[in-house]
Amino acid sequence: MLRSEGAQDPGLAARILFFFAKRALGRVPLGMRIRAFDPKYLRHATRLDLYSAAKGTVPMHLKELAQLKTAVMGGCPF
């Protein structure tokens, strides 16, 4: 099965987001590199990630419970 390597020549906005992701996480996640194929989708998905991870929006235990429920509903083997 072939795996995508993500966008090979990302635009300026994607490179800026990659820089901040690499600084925060130590690497650029594959999902972010795949989203870079469509710059508008990358921008909106990144904003959604930031809003959902923001402190004070929802208690952390509820976020973790929602992630677990989503994984079970999606059939995630992990």
C-alpha positions as CSV (number, residue, x, y, z in Angstrom):
1,M,0.0,0.0,0.0
2,L,1.4,3.4,-1.0
3,R,1.6,6.2,1.5
4,S,1.5,9.8,0.6
5,E,4.5,11.9,1.5
6,G,2.4,15.1,1.5
7,A,2.9,18.2,-0.6
8,Q,6.4,18.2,-2.2
9,D,6.4,22.0,-2.9
10,P,4.2,23.7,-0.3
11,G,3.3,27.4,-0.6
12,L,4.6,30.1,1.7
13,A,1.6,29.9,4.1
14,A,2.1,26.1,4.4
15,R,5.9,26.5,5.1
16,I,5.1,29.0,7.8
17,L,2.6,26.6,9.4
18,F,5.2,23.8,9.0
19,F,7.8,25.9,10.8
20,F,5.5,26.5,13.8
21,A,4.5,22.8,13.9
22,K,8.1,21.7,13.8
23,R,9.0,24.1,16.6
24,A,6.1,22.9,18.8
25,L,6.2,19.2,18.0
26,G,9.7,18.6,16.8
27,R,8.4,17.3,13.4
28,V,5.7,18.1,10.8
29,P,2.8,15.6,11.2
30,L,1.9,13.7,8.0
31,G,-1.7,14.9,8.3
32,M,-0.5,18.5,8.0
33,R,1.7,17.7,5.0
34,I,-1.3,16.0,3.3
35,R,-3.6,18.9,4.0
36,A,-1.0,21.2,2.4
37,F,-2.2,19.9,-1.0
38,D,-5.1,22.3,-0.6
39,P,-4.0,25.6,1.1
40,K,-7.5,26.7,2.0
41,Y,-8.2,23.4,3.7
42,L,-4.9,23.5,5.5
43,R,-5.7,27.0,6.9
44,H,-9.2,26.0,8.1
45,A,-8.2,22.7,9.5
46,T,-5.3,24.3,11.4
47,R,-7.6,26.9,12.9
48,L,-10.1,24.2,13.9
49,D,-7.2,22.3,15.6
50,L,-6.1,25.4,17.5
51,Y,-9.6,26.3,18.6
52,S,-10.4,22.8,19.8
53,A,-7.1,22.6,21.7
54,A,-7.5,26.0,23.3
55,K,-7.5,26.1,27.1
56,G,-10.7,27.1,28.8
57,T,-13.0,26.0,26.0
58,V,-13.9,22.5,27.3
59,P,-12.4,20.6,30.2
60,M,-9.5,18.3,29.3
61,H,-11.3,15.1,30.5
62,L,-14.2,15.8,28.2
63,K,-11.9,16.4,25.2
64,E,-10.2,13.0,25.9
65,L,-13.6,11.3,26.3
66,A,-14.7,12.8,22.9
67,Q,-11.5,11.6,21.2
68,L,-12.0,8.1,22.7
69,K,-15.7,8.0,21.6
70,T,-14.8,9.2,18.1
71,A,-12.0,6.5,17.8
72,V,-14.5,3.8,18.9
73,M,-17.1,5.0,16.4
74,G,-14.6,5.1,13.6
75,G,-13.3,1.6,14.4
76,C,-9.8,2.8,15.3
77,P,-7.6,-0.3,16.3
78,F,-5.5,1.8,18.6
